[in-house]
Amino acid sequence: MNIIFTDYIKYRATLRGFSLHKIENILRYSQEKYFDVETQRKIIAGKHDEHLVIIPYEIEKESLIPVTIHITTRQQIKFRLKTGRFIHE
């Protein structure tokens, strides 16, 4: 699947010190996928160096378009699963 990095995700990644190459690897290879009921977006979680990150993304035709990237914790993901905000994909 083709990955399209928008100017916004490039800006956010640079601002937060993330590598686009590592983000691409997370998007391509992470098996940890969720759906965010509140935002109606798909989410991929993965490790970026020592940080656990979540990357909301959209699918358009044959392209995956990451929206932004956030550092998170395992506890926060578990809480969102427990409360029903995230569901497993």
Phi and psi restraints in degrees (range 20) as a CNS / XPLOR table:
assign (resid 1 and name C) (resid 2 and name N)
       (resid 2 and name CA) (resid 2 and name C) 1.0 -75.6 20.0 2
assign (resid 2 and name N) (resid 2 and name CA)
       (resid 2 and name C) (resid 3 and name N) 1.0 136.4 20.0 2
assign (resid 2 and name C) (resid 3 and name N)
       (resid 3 and name CA) (resid 3 and name C) 1.0 -109.6 20.0 2
assign (resid 3 and name N) (resid 3 and name CA)
       (resid 3 and name C) (resid 4 and name N) 1.0 127.1 20.0 2
assign (resid 3 and name C) (resid 4 and name N)
       (resid 4 and name CA) (resid 4 and name C) 1.0 -110.9 20.0 2
assign (resid 4 and name N) (resid 4 and name CA)
       (resid 4 and name C) (resid 5 and name N) 1.0 117.8 20.0 2
assign (resid 4 and name C) (resid 5 and name N)
       (resid 5 and name CA) (resid 5 and name C) 1.0 -93.7 20.0 2
assign (resid 5 and name N) (resid 5 and name CA)
       (resid 5 and name C) (resid 6 and name N) 1.0 114.5 20.0 2
assign (resid 5 and name C) (resid 6 and name N)
       (resid 6 and name CA) (resid 6 and name C) 1.0 -75.3 20.0 2
assign (resid 6 and name N) (resid 6 and name CA)
       (resid 6 and name C) (resid 7 and name N) 1.0 166.1 20.0 2
assign (resid 6 and name C) (resid 7 and name N)
       (resid 7 and name CA) (resid 7 and name C) 1.0 -59.2 20.0 2
assign (resid 7 and name N) (resid 7 and name CA)
       (resid 7 and name C) (resid 8 and name N) 1.0 -35.6 20.0 2
assign (resid 7 and name C) (resid 8 and name N)
       (resid 8 and name CA) (resid 8 and name C) 1.0 -65.3 20.0 2
assign (resid 8 and name N) (resid 8 and name CA)
       (resid 8 and name C) (resid 9 and name N) 1.0 -47.2 20.0 2
assign (resid 8 and name C) (resid 9 and name N)
       (resid 9 and name CA) (resid 9 and name C) 1.0 -66.5 20.0 2
assign (resid 9 and name N) (resid 9 and name CA)
       (resid 9 and name C) (resid 10 and name N) 1.0 -35.4 20.0 2
assign (resid 9 and name C) (resid 10 and name N)
       (resid 10 and name CA) (resid 10 and name C) 1.0 -61.8 20.0 2
assign (resid 10 and name N) (resid 10 and name CA)
       (resid 10 and name C) (resid 11 and name N) 1.0 -43.5 20.0 2
assign (resid 10 and name C) (resid 11 and name N)
       (resid 11 and name CA) (resid 11 and name C) 1.0 -62.4 20.0 2
assign (resid 11 and name N) (resid 11 and name CA)
       (resid 11 and name C) (resid 12 and name N) 1.0 -48.7 20.0 2
assign (resid 11 and name C) (resid 12 and name N)
       (resid 12 and name CA) (resid 12 and name C) 1.0 -64.0 20.0 2
assign (resid 12 and name N) (resid 12 and name CA)
       (resid 12 and name C) (resid 13 and name N) 1.0 -41.0 20.0 2
assign (resid 12 and name C) (resid 13 and name N)
       (resid 13 and name CA) (resid 13 and name C) 1.0 -63.2 20.0 2
assign (resid 13 and name N) (resid 13 and name CA)
       (resid 13 and name C) (resid 14 and name N) 1.0 -45.8 20.0 2
assign (resid 13 and name C) (resid 14 and name N)
       (resid 14 and name CA) (resid 14 and name C) 1.0 -63.1 20.0 2
assign (resid 14 and name N) (resid 14 and name CA)
       (resid 14 and name C) (resid 15 and name N) 1.0 -44.9 20.0 2
assign (resid 14 and name C) (resid 15 and name N)
       (resid 15 and name CA) (resid 15 and name C) 1.0 -58.9 20.0 2
assign (resid 15 and name N) (resid 15 and name CA)
       (resid 15 and name C) (resid 16 and name N) 1.0 -38.0 20.0 2
assign (resid 15 and name C) (resid 16 and name N)
       (resid 16 and name CA) (resid 16 and name C) 1.0 -96.1 20.0 2
assign (resid 16 and name N) (resid 16 and name CA)
       (resid 16 and name C) (resid 17 and name N) 1.0 2.1 20.0 2
assign (resid 16 and name C) (resid 17 and name N)
       (resid 17 and name CA) (resid 17 and name C) 1.0 78.0 20.0 2
assign (resid 17 and name N) (resid 17 and name CA)
       (resid 17 and name C) (resid 18 and name N) 1.0 27.9 20.0 2
assign (resid 17 and name C) (resid 18 and name N)
       (resid 18 and name CA) (resid 18 and name C) 1.0 -98.3 20.0 2
assign (resid 18 and name N) (resid 18 and name CA)
       (resid 18 and name C) (resid 19 and name N) 1.0 146.8 20.0 2
assign (resid 18 and name C) (resid 19 and name N)
       (resid 19 and name CA) (resid 19 and name C) 1.0 -89.4 20.0 2
assign (resid 19 and name N) (resid 19 and name CA)
       (resid 19 and name C) (resid 20 and name N) 1.0 129.4 20.0 2
assign (resid 19 and name C) (resid 20 and name N)
       (resid 20 and name CA) (resid 20 and name C) 1.0 -63.0 20.0 2
assign (resid 20 and name N) (resid 20 and name CA)
       (resid 20 and name C) (resid 21 and name N) 1.0 -33.2 20.0 2
assign (resid 20 and name C) (resid 21 and name N)
       (resid 21 and name CA) (resid 21 and name C) 1.0 -62.6 20.0 2
assign (resid 21 and name N) (resid 21 and name CA)
       (resid 21 and name C) (resid 22 and name N) 1.0 -44.3 20.0 2
assign (resid 21 and name C) (resid 22 and name N)
       (resid 22 and name CA) (resid 22 and name C) 1.0 -69.0 20.0 2
assign (resid 22 and name N) (resid 22 and name CA)
       (resid 22 and name C) (resid 23 and name N) 1.0 -36.5 20.0 2
assign (resid 22 and name C) (resid 23 and name N)
       (resid 23 and name CA) (resid 23 and name C) 1.0 -62.2 20.0 2
assign (resid 23 and name N) (resid 23 and name CA)
       (resid 23 and name C) (resid 24 and name N) 1.0 -43.8 20.0 2
assign (resid 23 and name C) (resid 24 and name N)
       (resid 24 and name CA) (resid 24 and name C) 1.0 -60.4 20.0 2
assign (resid 24 and name N) (resid 24 and name CA)
       (resid 24 and name C) (resid 25 and name N) 1.0 -41.7 20.0 2
assign (resid 24 and name C) (resid 25 and name N)
       (resid 25 and name CA) (resid 25 and name C) 1.0 -62.7 20.0 2
assign (resid 25 and name N) (resid 25 and name CA)
       (resid 25 and name C) (resid 26 and name N) 1.0 -40.6 20.0 2
assign (resid 25 and name C) (resid 26 and name N)
       (resid 26 and name CA) (resid 26 and name C) 1.0 -61.8 20.0 2
assign (resid 26 and name N) (resid 26 and name CA)
       (resid 26 and name C) (resid 27 and name N) 1.0 -47.4 20.0 2
assign (resid 26 and name C) (resid 27 and name N)
       (resid 27 and name CA) (resid 27 and name C) 1.0 -61.9 20.0 2
assign (resid 27 and name N) (resid 27 and name CA)
       (resid 27 and name C) (resid 28 and name N) 1.0 -38.1 20.0 2
assign (resid 27 and name C) (resid 28 and name N)
       (resid 28 and name CA) (resid 28 and name C) 1.0 -78.7 20.0 2
assign (resid 28 and name N) (resid 28 and name CA)
       (resid 28 and name C) (resid 29 and name N) 1.0 -36.8 20.0 2
assign (resid 28 and name C) (resid 29 and name N)
       (resid 29 and name CA) (resid 29 and name C) 1.0 -116.3 20.0 2
assign (resid 29 and name N) (resid 29 and name CA)
       (resid 29 and name C) (resid 30 and name N) 1.0 -14.2 20.0 2
assign (resid 29 and name C) (resid 30 and name N)
       (resid 30 and name CA) (resid 30 and name C) 1.0 -69.3 20.0 2
assign (resid 30 and name N) (resid 30 and name CA)
       (resid 30 and name C) (resid 31 and name N) 1.0 137.5 20.0 2
assign (resid 30 and name C) (resid 31 and name N)
       (resid 31 and name CA) (resid 31 and name C) 1.0 -97.1 20.0 2
assign (resid 31 and name N) (resid 31 and name CA)
       (resid 31 and name C) (resid 32 and name N) 1.0 -1.6 20.0 2
assign (resid 31 and name C) (resid 32 and name N)
       (resid 32 and name CA) (resid 32 and name C) 1.0 -91.7 20.0 2
assign (resid 32 and name N) (resid 32 and name CA)
       (resid 32 and name C) (resid 33 and name N) 1.0 96.6 20.0 2
assign (resid 32 and name C) (resid 33 and name N)
       (resid 33 and name CA) (resid 33 and name C) 1.0 -124.9 20.0 2
assign (resid 33 and name N) (resid 33 and name CA)
       (resid 33 and name C) (resid 34 and name N) 1.0 140.2 20.0 2
assign (resid 33 and name C) (resid 34 and name N)
       (resid 34 and name CA) (resid 34 and name C) 1.0 -136.0 20.0 2
assign (resid 34 and name N) (resid 34 and name CA)
       (resid 34 and name C) (resid 35 and name N) 1.0 167.9 20.0 2
assign (resid 34 and name C) (resid 35 and name N)
       (resid 35 and name CA) (resid 35 and name C) 1.0 -120.7 20.0 2
assign (resid 35 and name N) (resid 35 and name CA)
       (resid 35 and name C) (resid 36 and name N) 1.0 128.0 20.0 2
assign (resid 35 and name C) (resid 36 and name N)
       (resid 36 and name CA) (resid 36 and name C) 1.0 -90.0 20.0 2
assign (resid 36 and name N) (resid 36 and name CA)
       (resid 36 and name C) (resid 37 and name N) 1.0 109.6 20.0 2
assign (resid 36 and name C) (resid 37 and name N)
       (resid 37 and name CA) (resid 37 and name C) 1.0 -64.6 20.0 2
assign (resid 37 and name N) (resid 37 and name CA)
       (resid 37 and name C) (resid 38 and name N) 1.0 -34.5 20.0 2
assign (resid 37 and name C) (resid 38 and name N)
       (resid 38 and name CA) (resid 38 and name C) 1.0 -70.7 20.0 2
assign (resid 38 and name N) (resid 38 and name CA)
       (resid 38 and name C) (resid 39 and name N) 1.0 -44.9 20.0 2
assign (resid 38 and name C) (resid 39 and name N)
       (resid 39 and name CA) (resid 39 and name C) 1.0 -94.9 20.0 2
assign (resid 39 and name N) (resid 39 and name CA)
       (resid 39 and name C) (resid 40 and name N) 1.0 -10.3 20.0 2
assign (resid 39 and name C) (resid 40 and name N)
       (resid 40 and name CA) (resid 40 and name C) 1.0 61.3 20.0 2
assign (resid 40 and name N) (resid 40 and name CA)
       (resid 40 and name C) (resid 41 and name N) 1.0 35.8 20.0 2
assign (resid 40 and name C) (resid 41 and name N)
       (resid 41 and name CA) (resid 41 and name C) 1.0 -120.8 20.0 2
assign (resid 41 and name N) (resid 41 and name CA)
       (resid 41 and name C) (resid 42 and name N) 1.0 151.5 20.0 2
assign (resid 41 and name C) (resid 42 and name N)
       (resid 42 and name CA) (resid 42 and name C) 1.0 -78.8 20.0 2
assign (resid 42 and name N) (resid 42 and name CA)
       (resid 42 and name C) (resid 43 and name N) 1.0 148.4 20.0 2
assign (resid 42 and name C) (resid 43 and name N)
       (resid 43 and name CA) (resid 43 and name C) 1.0 -130.7 20.0 2
assign (resid 43 and name N) (resid 43 and name CA)
       (resid 43 and name C) (resid 44 and name N) 1.0 138.4 20.0 2
assign (resid 43 and name C) (resid 44 and name N)
       (resid 44 and name CA) (resid 44 and name C) 1.0 -118.3 20.0 2
assign (resid 44 and name N) (resid 44 and name CA)
       (resid 44 and name C) (resid 45 and name N) 1.0 134.7 20.0 2
assign (resid 44 and name C) (resid 45 and name N)
       (resid 45 and name CA) (resid 45 and name C) 1.0 -112.4 20.0 2
assign (resid 45 and name N) (resid 45 and name CA)
       (resid 45 and name C) (resid 46 and name N) 1.0 147.5 20.0 2
assign (resid 45 and name C) (resid 46 and name N)
       (resid 46 and name CA) (resid 46 and name C) 1.0 -173.0 20.0 2
assign (resid 46 and name N) (resid 46 and name CA)
       (resid 46 and name C) (resid 47 and name N) 1.0 175.3 20.0 2
assign (resid 46 and name C) (resid 47 and name N)
       (resid 47 and name CA) (resid 47 and name C) 1.0 -94.3 20.0 2
assign (resid 47 and name N) (resid 47 and name CA)
       (resid 47 and name C) (resid 48 and name N) 1.0 130.0 20.0 2
assign (resid 47 and name C) (resid 48 and name N)
       (resid 48 and name CA) (resid 48 and name C) 1.0 -118.6 20.0 2
assign (resid 48 and name N) (resid 48 and name CA)
       (resid 48 and name C) (resid 49 and name N) 1.0 102.6 20.0 2
assign (resid 48 and name C) (resid 49 and name N)
       (resid 49 and name CA) (resid 49 and name C) 1.0 55.5 20.0 2
assign (resid 49 and name N) (resid 49 and name CA)
       (resid 49 and name C) (resid 50 and name N) 1.0 -122.9 20.0 2
assign (resid 49 and name C) (resid 50 and name N)
       (resid 50 and name CA) (resid 50 and name C) 1.0 -91.2 20.0 2
assign (resid 50 and name N) (resid 50 and name CA)
       (resid 50 and name C) (resid 51 and name N) 1.0 0.5 20.0 2
assign (resid 50 and name C) (resid 51 and name N)
       (resid 51 and name CA) (resid 51 and name C) 1.0 -99.8 20.0 2
assign (resid 51 and name N) (resid 51 and name CA)
       (resid 51 and name C) (resid 52 and name N) 1.0 140.2 20.0 2
assign (resid 51 and name C) (resid 52 and name N)
       (resid 52 and name CA) (resid 52 and name C) 1.0 -87.5 20.0 2
assign (resid 52 and name N) (resid 52 and name CA)
       (resid 52 and name C) (resid 53 and name N) 1.0 128.4 20.0 2
assign (resid 52 and name C) (resid 53 and name N)
       (resid 53 and name CA) (resid 53 and name C) 1.0 -125.8 20.0 2
assign (resid 53 and name N) (resid 53 and name CA)
       (resid 53 and name C) (resid 54 and name N) 1.0 154.8 20.0 2
assign (resid 53 and name C) (resid 54 and name N)
       (resid 54 and name CA) (resid 54 and name C) 1.0 -119.0 20.0 2
assign (resid 54 and name N) (resid 54 and name CA)
       (resid 54 and name C) (resid 55 and name N) 1.0 141.5 20.0 2
assign (resid 54 and name C) (resid 55 and name N)
       (resid 55 and name CA) (resid 55 and name C) 1.0 -127.6 20.0 2
assign (resid 55 and name N) (resid 55 and name CA)
       (resid 55 and name C) (resid 56 and name N) 1.0 103.9 20.0 2
assign (resid 55 and name C) (resid 56 and name N)
       (resid 56 and name CA) (resid 56 and name C) 1.0 -69.0 20.0 2
assign (resid 56 and name N) (resid 56 and name CA)
       (resid 56 and name C) (resid 57 and name N) 1.0 142.5 20.0 2
assign (resid 56 and name C) (resid 57 and name N)
       (resid 57 and name CA) (resid 57 and name C) 1.0 -148.5 20.0 2
assign (resid 57 and name N) (resid 57 and name CA)
       (resid 57 and name C) (resid 58 and name N) 1.0 163.8 20.0 2
assign (resid 57 and name C) (resid 58 and name N)
       (resid 58 and name CA) (resid 58 and name C) 1.0 -124.9 20.0 2
assign (resid 58 and name N) (resid 58 and name CA)
       (resid 58 and name C) (resid 59 and name N) 1.0 155.0 20.0 2
assign (resid 58 and name C) (resid 59 and name N)
       (resid 59 and name CA) (resid 59 and name C) 1.0 -112.8 20.0 2
assign (resid 59 and name N) (resid 59 and name CA)
       (resid 59 and name C) (resid 60 and name N) 1.0 126.3 20.0 2
assign (resid 59 and name C) (resid 60 and name N)
       (resid 60 and name CA) (resid 60 and name C) 1.0 -130.4 20.0 2
assign (resid 60 and name N) (resid 60 and name CA)
       (resid 60 and name C) (resid 61 and name N) 1.0 118.8 20.0 2
assign (resid 60 and name C) (resid 61 and name N)
       (resid 61 and name CA) (resid 61 and name C) 1.0 53.4 20.0 2
assign (resid 61 and name N) (resid 61 and name CA)
       (resid 61 and name C) (resid 62 and name N) 1.0 -116.9 20.0 2
assign (resid 61 and name C) (resid 62 and name N)
       (resid 62 and name CA) (resid 62 and name C) 1.0 -104.7 20.0 2
assign (resid 62 and name N) (resid 62 and name CA)
       (resid 62 and name C) (resid 63 and name N) 1.0 22.0 20.0 2
assign (resid 62 and name C) (resid 63 and name N)
       (resid 63 and name CA) (resid 63 and name C) 1.0 -120.4 20.0 2
assign (resid 63 and name N) (resid 63 and name CA)
       (resid 63 and name C) (resid 64 and name N) 1.0 142.4 20.0 2
assign (resid 63 and name C) (resid 64 and name N)
       (resid 64 and name CA) (resid 64 and name C) 1.0 -103.8 20.0 2
assign (resid 64 and name N) (resid 64 and name CA)
       (resid 64 and name C) (resid 65 and name N) 1.0 125.8 20.0 2
assign (resid 64 and name C) (resid 65 and name N)
       (resid 65 and name CA) (resid 65 and name C) 1.0 -120.5 20.0 2
assign (resid 65 and name N) (resid 65 and name CA)
       (resid 65 and name C) (resid 66 and name N) 1.0 103.4 20.0 2
assign (resid 65 and name C) (resid 66 and name N)
       (resid 66 and name CA) (resid 66 and name C) 1.0 -68.0 20.0 2
assign (resid 66 and name N) (resid 66 and name CA)
       (resid 66 and name C) (resid 67 and name N) 1.0 140.2 20.0 2
assign (resid 66 and name C) (resid 67 and name N)
       (resid 67 and name CA) (resid 67 and name C) 1.0 -92.0 20.0 2
assign (resid 67 and name N) (resid 67 and name CA)
       (resid 67 and name C) (resid 68 and name N) 1.0 -50.7 20.0 2
assign (resid 67 and name C) (resid 68 and name N)
       (resid 68 and name CA) (resid 68 and name C) 1.0 -159.3 20.0 2
assign (resid 68 and name N) (resid 68 and name CA)
       (resid 68 and name C) (resid 69 and name N) 1.0 -177.3 20.0 2
assign (resid 68 and name C) (resid 69 and name N)
       (resid 69 and name CA) (resid 69 and name C) 1.0 -141.7 20.0 2
assign (resid 69 and name N) (resid 69 and name CA)
       (resid 69 and name C) (resid 70 and name N) 1.0 137.3 20.0 2
assign (resid 69 and name C) (resid 70 and name N)
       (resid 70 and name CA) (resid 70 and name C) 1.0 -132.5 20.0 2
assign (resid 70 and name N) (resid 70 and name CA)
       (resid 70 and name C) (resid 71 and name N) 1.0 139.7 20.0 2
assign (resid 70 and name C) (resid 71 and name N)
       (resid 71 and name CA) (resid 71 and name C) 1.0 -75.2 20.0 2
assign (resid 71 and name N) (resid 71 and name CA)
       (resid 71 and name C) (resid 72 and name N) 1.0 138.8 20.0 2
assign (resid 71 and name C) (resid 72 and name N)
       (resid 72 and name CA) (resid 72 and name C) 1.0 -140.8 20.0 2
assign (resid 72 and name N) (resid 72 and name CA)
       (resid 72 and name C) (resid 73 and name N) 1.0 -175.3 20.0 2
assign (resid 72 and name C) (resid 73 and name N)
       (resid 73 and name CA) (resid 73 and name C) 1.0 -126.7 20.0 2
assign (resid 73 and name N) (resid 73 and name CA)
       (resid 73 and name C) (resid 74 and name N) 1.0 159.8 20.0 2
assign (resid 73 and name C) (resid 74 and name N)
       (resid 74 and name CA) (resid 74 and name C) 1.0 -61.4 20.0 2
assign (resid 74 and name N) (resid 74 and name CA)
       (resid 74 and name C) (resid 75 and name N) 1.0 -38.4 20.0 2
assign (resid 74 and name C) (resid 75 and name N)
       (resid 75 and name CA) (resid 75 and name C) 1.0 -60.4 20.0 2
assign (resid 75 and name N) (resid 75 and name CA)
       (resid 75 and name C) (resid 76 and name N) 1.0 -42.1 20.0 2
assign (resid 75 and name C) (resid 76 and name N)
       (resid 76 and name CA) (resid 76 and name C) 1.0 -65.6 20.0 2
assign (resid 76 and name N) (resid 76 and name CA)
       (resid 76 and name C) (resid 77 and name N) 1.0 -40.4 20.0 2
assign (resid 76 and name C) (resid 77 and name N)
       (resid 77 and name CA) (resid 77 and name C) 1.0 -64.6 20.0 2
assign (resid 77 and name N) (resid 77 and name CA)
       (resid 77 and name C) (resid 78 and name N) 1.0 -45.3 20.0 2
assign (resid 77 and name C) (resid 78 and name N)
       (resid 78 and name CA) (resid 78 and name C) 1.0 -60.3 20.0 2
assign (resid 78 and name N) (resid 78 and name CA)
       (resid 78 and name C) (resid 79 and name N) 1.0 -40.4 20.0 2
assign (resid 78 and name C) (resid 79 and name N)
       (resid 79 and name CA) (resid 79 and name C) 1.0 -63.9 20.0 2
assign (resid 79 and name N) (resid 79 and name CA)
       (resid 79 and name C) (resid 80 and name N) 1.0 -42.8 20.0 2
assign (resid 79 and name C) (resid 80 and name N)
       (resid 80 and name CA) (resid 80 and name C) 1.0 -67.3 20.0 2
assign (resid 80 and name N) (resid 80 and name CA)
       (resid 80 and name C) (resid 81 and name N) 1.0 -32.3 20.0 2
assign (resid 80 and name C) (resid 81 and name N)
       (resid 81 and name CA) (resid 81 and name C) 1.0 -68.1 20.0 2
assign (resid 81 and name N) (resid 81 and name CA)
       (resid 81 and name C) (resid 82 and name N) 1.0 -43.9 20.0 2
assign (resid 81 and name C) (resid 82 and name N)
       (resid 82 and name CA) (resid 82 and name C) 1.0 -63.9 20.0 2
assign (resid 82 and name N) (resid 82 and name CA)
       (resid 82 and name C) (resid 83 and name N) 1.0 -39.4 20.0 2
assign (resid 82 and name C) (resid 83 and name N)
       (resid 83 and name CA) (resid 83 and name C) 1.0 -82.9 20.0 2
assign (resid 83 and name N) (resid 83 and name CA)
       (resid 83 and name C) (resid 84 and name N) 1.0 -8.0 20.0 2
assign (resid 83 and name C) (resid 84 and name N)
       (resid 84 and name CA) (resid 84 and name C) 1.0 90.7 20.0 2
assign (resid 84 and name N) (resid 84 and name CA)
       (resid 84 and name C) (resid 85 and name N) 1.0 1.9 20.0 2
assign (resid 84 and name C) (resid 85 and name N)
       (resid 85 and name CA) (resid 85 and name C) 1.0 -67.7 20.0 2
assign (resid 85 and name N) (resid 85 and name CA)
       (resid 85 and name C) (resid 86 and name N) 1.0 -42.8 20.0 2
assign (resid 85 and name C) (resid 86 and name N)
       (resid 86 and name CA) (resid 86 and name C) 1.0 -103.6 20.0 2
assign (resid 86 and name N) (resid 86 and name CA)
       (resid 86 and name C) (resid 87 and name N) 1.0 142.5 20.0 2
assign (resid 86 and name C) (resid 87 and name N)
       (resid 87 and name CA) (resid 87 and name C) 1.0 -127.6 20.0 2
assign (resid 87 and name N) (resid 87 and name CA)
       (resid 87 and name C) (resid 88 and name N) 1.0 148.4 20.0 2
assign (resid 87 and name C) (resid 88 and name N)
       (resid 88 and name CA) (resid 88 and name C) 1.0 -67.4 20.0 2
assign (resid 88 and name N) (resid 88 and name CA)
       (resid 88 and name C) (resid 89 and name N) 1.0 142.5 20.0 2
